Amino acid sequence: MIQAKTIDGVLLRDMVVAGAALLERNREAVDALNVFPVPDGDTGTNMSLTMSSATREVNQKEYLNAGEAAAAVAKGALKGARGNSGVITSQLFRGFSRALKEVERITPTQFAAALQKGAETAYKAVMKPKEGTILTVARVIAEEAVKQAEKTPDDYEALFTNILTTGEAILKKTQEMLPALTQAGVVDAGGRGLLLIYMGYAAVLRGEELPDAAMGAEGEESKAEDHLTCDLNYIYSTEFGVEKLFPDIVEEDIDSLRRRLNRIGDFVRVSGDLSAVKVHVHTNEPGKALEFGLSLGELVNLNIENIAQLRRADEPQPEAEPQKPAEPPKEMGMVAVSLGEGFNKIFHDLTVDQVVEGGQTMNPSIEDIFEAVEKVNAKNVFVLPNNGNVILAAQQAAKLCEDKTVFVIPTKNAPMGIAAAIACQPEAAAEENAARMEEAAQRVRTASVTYAVRDTDLDDLHIHEGDIIGLYNGKIDIVGNDVQQVARDLMQKIVTEDDELITVYYGKDVQEADAQALTDELAEAYDDCDVEMQNGGQPLYYYLISVE
């Protein structure tokens, strides 16, 4: 039963951390709801990484003001947003935060209104919103929450009962809204991820402890990483034990210690019971961590290390380079998202200024793309996302750039990006180049050969995990068990008598001799076309083949 009448910054942070933790705990289950069987940046993974960035940001300091805590969550989510699901999640928090500006303590009515503002903001961020997705789940939950808050304006228990009940009901309906979900017999993955976040909120408000594995997005079950290689968000590695616990200490106090440590640091590990507790945390406030421990009992085995200093001692010191005078910005530059040494080299050879590492299974974040754009010393920058799941993140990154004009060319794969880069003419105006590049990209038809990561039925195709699948412009057309044969069969469906150029990009798991054999066969079968072979070096996809 929720007793709280309002939510302050500390409580909101606890709610967000719990929501992120519950999502991370169920990340693989959310990923499994993706009906398309290709190896891709899955929904649960992208949403969890986005939430992890949000929790890192809100854990940077102690927020008492709810509006300030919400702003920190929104900032972190935006910086770390990955994939379409992650970007939409970040926009939900962005709208939520805007509705709570200067709000010190959130009432149920304000909370419901903020959910609605979040849904509205997320819809506006998507060019063509599709119903039956996370957007629908967020909108319906918010609409019903507002109605509930009007009836019971001071009752968070009634509000969250409504949120979770409405969420499950609309989530179930998503299966009927999208044919692919209907055929697969699953609900929308993004909607499920969002509901897990809200379930985490409710657990904190009701005083229900999450299982240990879900205690913190950066908590006890976080992957143990070496001090010298992990992301350095906090400086001091702090370790200590607590013995001779005070007589009035209970298990809930140990759980509370874990939550309090998550507020001031990351890589938190708290283990033990009422006889003794062991603690590890990375923090900028080791004194406060020790103070938290002292509230339980007697401290033993204290060890505090400066991680940054250890790193500096371990790294070779580069010679100082003389400062070069700043060069005036050039007229145009390019940023491309790419994965694979071959594709990286191709983009660099095409005078792309910055290549952002990222692809199917690890979509780059908004911050990754923004930082790459900022490094380009040009008045106008063209961004080539080269993945359908990265376009929305690129568009959001473009909005963050204030001192240059950014054009996002909606390329859905690397061959489209290559065609766009080739079409860029230094002497043309930026707007003209943007149009030329998009037109060139759209002329490219792309086939790809990969493997199925899960069992599924799509249209009349029965696909099993491990099958070799051939896709044409993102749609699965061929299912087989031989990579070379699937590639040949795919080309028979795609190549027309009007085509002039076929380019075979082979991946890192394909031998050059096999790629050459396929190229020779295609050259013989389609003698009116020029057939080229390039080492793309891409993981997961055996072949990417462009036809123009």
N, C-alpha and C positions, 0 to 999 in steps of 0.2 A: 504494500500500500504506500503510495507516494504521499509524504507529509509536507514536502516543500511547497510553498506558495509562490516563490520566485526562484530564479536561477541566477547566481552571480558568476563572475569570471572563472573562479576556481572550480565550481561545480560544472560549468559548461565545458571546461577543459577535461575534467574527468569523464564526462559523457562522450566527448569526441575520441579520447584515448581508448575508451572501452569499445566504442563503435568500430574504430580502426582495428582493434585487437580481435573482435569477433569476426570481422570480415577476413582478416589474415588467417585466422584459424580455419575458416571455411573457404579459403581462396581456391583450392583445387576443386572443391565441389561446385563452386560458381563457374570456374573454367569449364568444367565438364558439361555445363548447360549450353555451351556454344554448339550450335547445330552444324556449322560448317566444319568439315573434318580436316582442313589444312592446318599445318603448323603456323600459328599466327600469334600476335600479341593478344592473349586471351583477356576476357573482360575482368575476371576476378583478379588476375595479376595486375592489370593496369589500374584498376580501382584501388587495390591495396597499396600499390606504390604511391599513388596520389595521396591516399590517406596518411601514409607513413610520412610523407613530406609535410602534410598539414600538422601532424602531431609534433614533429620536430620543431616546427616554427612556434607553435603555441607553448611548447615546453621551454622556450628560451628564457622566459622570465615568469614571475608570479603576476598573473592578471587578476585583479579584484573586480574590475569593471567588465561586465559581460560584453558590451559593445566592442571593447578593445580586444577581448579574447576572440570574439567572432571574427574581427578583422584579421587577427594573426592566423587563425585557421584558414580563412579565405586566401590570404597571401601565400601561405605554405602550399595549399592545394593547387593554386594557380601555377606556382613555380614548378611543382613536381608532377603536374598533370600529364599523363601518358595515354595515348590512344583515344578513340572517340569517347569511350565510357569514362575515362579519367577526366577528360576535358569537360564533359557534361557534369560530372560530379563537382568539379571545381567551380562551375558556373552556378550550381545549386548553392554552394557555400558563399559565392560572391553576392548573389542576391539576398541570401539570408543575412549576411553581414551588413549590407546596405540598409536593410530594414531596421537594423538594431543600432545604427550609428548614435552615439551619445546615450545609449540606454545602459543604465548602471545595473539594474536587476530586471530580468525578463519575466513578465507575467505570462500565463497561459495564452491570453489573447494576443500578446505581442509575439509569442513563439509561433503561433499558428499563422499570423500575418507574415512573419519572416519566412516560413516554409513556402507560402504562396508566392512571395517575391522571388524566392529562389527558383521555383518552378518557372515563373515567367521569364526570368533572366536566362535560364537554360534553354527554353524554347527559342528565344531570340538569337542565341548563339549558333543555332543549327539552321543552315540555309533551307533545308527541306525536312522539317520534323516528321518523324514517322510514328504513328500510334502503335501501341503494342510493345513499346520499349520502356526504358528507364524514365523517359520523359512522361509517358502516360502515368506510370506508377507515382512519380513525384507530384504530378498535377492533381490527380484524384485524391491522394492522401492529403495534400494541402487544402483542397477545396472542402473536404469533409472535416478537416481539423478546424477550419475557420467556422464552420457551422456549429461544431461541438463547443468551441470556445465562446460563441455567442450564447449558448445555452448555459454553460457552466464556466464563467470567466475566471474563477479562482481555483479550479480543480485540475491539477496536472494528472491525477490518476485517471480521471474521465478522458482527458485529452489523449494520453498515451495508449489507453485501451482502444480508443477510436483509431488512432494512427496505426496500430499494429493489426487491428481487425480489418480495417479498410485496406491496409496494405496487402494482407494475405488474399483478400477477396479480389482486388484489382490485378494482383500478380497472377492469380489463377486464370483470370480472363484474358491475359496476354496470349495465352496458348490458343485462344480462339481468334485473335486479332491478326496474327501473321501466319500465313500458310506454312512457312518453314517450321514454325513452332508447333503448329497443329500436327504436321506430318511426323515430326520427331517426338511428339508427346511430352514436350518440356515447356517450362515457363521462361520468360525473358531473363537472361543472366544478369544484365545490369539492374533490373528491377529487384531481383533477389539480393544482389549486393547492397543496394540502397536499404532494403528492409533489414538486413543484418546490422547495418549501421544504426538504424533507429532502435533495433532490439537492444543494442549495446547501451544506447541512451537510457532506455527504460530500466535496464538492469541497475544502472547506477542510481537513478532516481528512486528506485524501489528498495535499494540497499541489498540487492541480490548479488552475491559475489560471482564473478565470471570464473570458469575453470582456470587453473593455473596457466594452461597453455595460451589463454587469451587475456592474460593480465595486462599486457601493454604491447602496443605496436612495436615499441623498442624495448620490450620487457624481457622477462626471465627466459622466454622461449626464443628470443632473438638469436640469430645465428652467431655463434661465438667467433669473433674475428680477432686477428692479431693486432696488438696496439699499433704496430708500425705500418699496417696496410689498410685498416678500416677508415671509413669516412670520418674526418676529424671535425665533429660538431662541438665537442667540449674538450678542454685541455687536460684535466687531471683524472687519471685513473685512480680511483679510491677503493680500497678494500679494507674490510674489518670484520671482526666477529663480535657477536653479542652473547654473553654468558650471564649466568645468575640473573635470569629475567625476573622482574618484579612480580610479586605474588598475584597482582590483579591483571597481569597481561593475559590476553586470550588470543586464539588463532586469528581473529579479525584484526587485531593490532598488527600482526605480521603482514597481513594483506594490505593494511593501511600504509605500512612502511614502504611496501613496494610501490604503491600508487604515489606516495609523496616523493619518492626518489625519481619516478618517471617525470615528475613535474620539473625537476632541476637537472635532468641529464638523460643519457641514453645508455644502451647496452647494460641494462639493469638486470642483475641476477640476485635473487633473494631465495635462499634455501634453508631448510631446517624446521624445527618445531619449537615447542615451549621449553625444551631443554637447552637449545643453543641455535643461533642463527648465523649464517654466513652471508656477507653482502659484497657485491661488486657493482660499481657504477662509474660511468664517465661523466664528469660534471665540471662546471666552472666554480662551484661553491662547495668544496670538500668539507668546510667547516659546518655548513648546514646539513650535509649528509651525516656527519658524525653526531650532530645535535639530534637528528631524527633517531639515530641508533641509541643514543643515551636515554631517550624516552622509554626504551624497552628494558634496558639493563646495563650491565658493565661491559665496556668495550675492551677487546683484546686483539692482538695481531694486526695493528694498524699499519697500512702501507699506502702511501700516496706518491704517485709518480707523474711528472710532467710529460705527457705523451709527445707534445710538440718538440720538446727538447731532445727526447730520445730519437725522434725522427731526424732532427737536424744533425745530431751526432752520427747517425747512421748513413746519412746521404753525403756523397761527394760534393764539395763546395765548388760551384762553377766560378770561373774567372769573371770579374765584372766587365761587362761590355760597355764601350763608350756610348753615350747617349747620341742617338741620331736625331737630327732636326725633323720635326713633324712634316710629313708630306701633305700637300693639298689633296683633298679627296678627289678620286676619279669620278667620272660620270656614272658608270654602272659597274656592279659586281654581282656575283652569284654565290648562293649557298645550296648545297645538295645533301640530302640524306642518302646514305649509301651503306651497304654492308658487303664486304668481300674485297680482298686486295685488288682483284682485277678491276672491279667497278670503281673503286677508289682512284686507281691510277687513270682510268679513262676520264673520270670527271676532272681530275687535276690537269690532264692533258688538254681538256676542253676549256681551260682557263677558269674553272670554278675556284673561287677564292677560299672557301671553307667547306670541308666535307664533315658532316655530322655522322658519327658512327651510330647506326641503328637500322633495324629492319623488322622482319616478321615477328620474332619472338620478344624483342626488346625495343619497343617504340621509344624514340627519344622524347624527353619532356619538353614542355613549353620553354622552360629555362634553358635547356640545351640549345634549342633553336634560336632563342633570343640572343644568347651569348655569342653564338656563331655570327649572327647578323651584325651585332655590335662590333665585332672584330673586323668586319669588312670596311675598309676606308673608301666608301663610295656614297654618292648622293642618293642613288637608286640601287636597291638590292632585289634581285629575283631569287625566290626560294623555291626549290624543287623538292617537295616532300617524298616523292617516289614510292608512296604507299598510301592506299586509301584510308588507312587507320591513323595516318599522321597529318593529313590535310587540315583537319580541324585544329590540331595543336599548332600548326604553322600559322594558321589564320589568327589565332589568339596571340601568338608571339609577335606577329606583325603589328598588332594593335598596341603593343607595349613600346614600340620604337618611336621616339619622338623627334630625333634629329635627322632622319632619313626617310625616304619613301620606300615602302616594301611592297612588292608584288608577289603574291603566292600563286604560282602556276600549278593547277590541280593535277599533277602527274601521279598516277597510281602505281607505277612501277619504274624500275631503273631504265629500261629501254625508252619509255616515254620521256624520262628526264634527259636522256642523252639526245633525243631528237630535239627537245626544247632548247638545250644548251647550244646545239649546233646552229639553231635558227636565230640565235642572238647576234645582232649586227651592231658593232661598236658605233657606227656612224648614224644609226637610227635613233629617234627619240625614245625615251623610256616607255611611254604608253604604246607606241607602235611596236616596240620589241615585245612587250607583254602579250599583245595580240598575236604577233607572229609566233611566239614560243608556244602559246596555248594551242594555236591552230596546228602547228607541227606535231605537238604531242598527241593531239586527238587523231591525227592521221595514222598513228602507229597502232597496229593490232598485235596483241601480245599473247603468246601461248606459254604455258609453264607446266613443268612436270615435277611432281613432288610425291609425297606419300601421305596416306590417311593416318591421322593420329587418334581417331576414334571410329567406332561403328556408327553408321547412320544410313538413313534412306532419304534420298533426294530425288524427287520426281520418280522416274522409273529405275533409278540406279540403286542397287543394294551394295553399300560400301562397307568393307571390313577394315579394322585397324591393320595397318601395314600394307594395304593395297597400294599399287602405284596408280596415281590419278593424273589426268591431263586436264588442264583448265584453259579455256579460251576467254580472254577478257574477263577473268574472274569467275567464270561459270564452269562447273565440272562437266566435261563432255565425254571423257574416256576413263574407264576403269580397267586395269589389267594387272599383270604381275611381272612385266619386263619393262625396264626403263626405256630402252632403245625402241621397242615396238610401240609403246604408248606414244612416244615422240613422233614416230612415223605416222601412226594412225591419226594423230592430232593434226599434222600438217595436211593430210588428205582432206580434212574438213575445212581447213582455213584458207589455204592458198588458192587464189583465183587467177584467171588468165590476165587480169589487169595489174597484178603485182609485179614489182621490178626488183625488190631487194629482200633477202632473207638473212637475218643475222642470228647465229647460234651462240648464246652465252652459256658456257658450261660452268657448273658449280664445283666446289672444292671436293665433293665426293665422287666426281667423275674423272676417269683417266683421260688424259689428252688424246690417247689413241682411239678411245671409244667416241669421243666428241668429233675427232677427225673423220672417223668412219661414218658417223651420222651426217656430217656436213657433206661428205662426198656423195652419199646416197641422195641427199636432197638436191645437190647440184645436178645429179644425173636425172632425177625425177622431174625437176622443174628447170629445164635448160634455158628457159626464157628469162630466168631470174639470176641476178648476181647473188651468190651464197657466200657469206663470210662467217668466220669462226673467231670468237673472242673468249679469253679466259675471264669470266666474271668473278670466280672465286666465292660465289655466294653460298652460304650454308643452307641446308634444308631443301633447297630447290635444285634438282639435278640439272634442269635446263630452263632457261628463259629464252624464248625465241621470238624475235620481232619480225613482223611482215609489213612491208610498205609498198 
